[in-house]
Amino acid sequence: MIDTLIATLQDRLRADIEQIHIDDGSSTARSAERRMQAVAEHSPAFIAMLAEPWLGSDATPQTLRILEHCARVHLYARILDDALDENLPIHRNNLLRTQALYWEAVQGLSAGTPAPLAQQVVQLIAETVAAVQADDQQRTPLQWGAKNHHLLLVPLLLSGNSLAYQTCRAGLSILIALVQAGDEWRQGEIESPTVHRNFLSLLAASVEPEMLADLNQHGWYRASQRIVWNARQLLNVLST
């Protein structure tokens, strides 16, 4: 079930990228396409991890539609990020050409969503934007989960903002932060003493037993395992 879902999401995103991206033969265009293709290749497995409690044999077509729309929102977030950071014509054109797909995804997510839950969605995106701005002003691991909180659309919408989701939200945010930390480490962002110190605090929080127990209790088994694995990997690279 999960492998089929991941393959379906990958195919959906690759088709979107083919529709969005125009290759003019330049190295910049090739680089932009590689970054989008990396989203198509890797993000579906992460999205499936966030949706694990709902991916049993009784997974509904509505669940699958929500995941497809959330995957497209994540692709849009990457395209927007590149347009803001690089500000080159190819990235701006990709951002423009993705607008119809983005609004199709937003419309799909909003259909049938009750007003209180829709307000939680808006708040989640507002948190994401604020965290991106704060991290741009001063790099801090304390924002690395929040600046990717659009990914929490998956469990928020599937759970209807349930108590289980609210209990596990901090743990899922830490999972997102640890994955982001790998990118930040490869870019040399953890070398600053202040960032390094805050990063160690993030690692300490990531192995908090009660948080991991909550994730397991509410069905996020692979998420809790991934948190421990990522924390160990990051500790290893920092100690070498």
C-alpha positions, 0 to 999 in steps of 0.5 A: 500500500505505502510503496504504491502510494509513494510511486503514485505521488512521484508520478504525479509530481513528475507530471507536474514538473514536466508541465511547469518547467521549460528547459532552455538548455542553460545550466541554470535551467538544468539545476532548477529541474534537478531540484524539482525532481529531487522533490518528486523523488524524495518527498513522497516517502516523507509525506507517507511517513507523516500520514502513517496512521491513515495508511492501513488497509482501510485507507480511503480515496479521500486520504489519497487525494489529500496526500496528492494535494499536499505533495503539490503544495510542497513542490510549490513551496520548493519552487517559491523558495528557489524564486525568493533565494535565487531570483533568476528568470528560470525560477520566476517563470517556474513560480508563475507557471505553477500557479494554476497547479497550486490553486488546483491543490488549494481548491482540492484541500479546501473542498469539504473542509469545515471552517474551524479546520480551515482556520487551523490550516491558515494559521499553520501556513502563517507559522511557516511564513513567519519562521522562514522570515525569522530564519532568513534574518538569523539562521537558527535550528529553532526555526528549521521545523517551523519553516517547513510546517506546510508539511504538517498539512498532511496530519492536520487535515487527515486527523481533523486537528485531533487530540492525537495530532495535537499531542504529537505535533511537536514531535512531527515538527522535530522530525521535519527539523532533523531532515532540514538539519541534514541540508543545513549541515551540508551547506555549512550552516551548523558551523557557527557557534550559536547555531551549533549550540542551538542545534545541540538543543534540538538534538537533545529534544529529539530523543525525549522519551515521552515524545517518542512514546506519544508518536508510537502510541498514536501510530507514527512508528516510522516517524519515531524511528526516523527521528532516532536514526537522524539524530544519531547520524547528525551526532556522528557527523558532528563528532568527526 
